[in-house]
C-alpha cells in the first residue's frame, strides 16, 4: 500500500499573518463597519437630541383629531340610517295602502258593472286607465 503524500508546505504563523494582513483584513473592512466608522455613527446618533415630548404631543393631537372625525362620521351615519329607515317605513305603508285601494276599487267597479250602474263605455274608459 502506498502512503499518501502530505503537502510539503506547512502553514506557519508567518504565512497566516501575511495572509491575514494582505487578504483577509482588507476584505473584512470592505464588508463590515470598522471601529472608526462605528464611532462616527454613534456620535451622530448622540448628537440628534430628539425631544420626545413634542412627538408625544403631536401624536396625542392626531389621535384626538381622528377620534373627533370618527365620532362625527358615525353621527352622520346614524342620522342617514334613521332617515333611510323612515323612508323605508313610509314606502312600505304607502305600498300597503295602495294595494288596499286597488282591491277596494276592483270590488266597486265589479259591483258597478254587475248592477249596470256604469255604461260599457265608462267601464272601457276605466280599463284604459290601467289602474288595476
Secondary structure, 3 states (H helix, E strand, C coil): CCCCCCCCCCCCHHHHHHHHHHHHHHHHHHHCCCHHHHHHHHHHHHCCCCCHHHHHHHHHHHHHHHHHHHHHHHHHHHHHHHHHHHHHHHHHHHHHHHHHHHHHHHHHHHHHHHCCCCCHHHHHHHHHHCCC
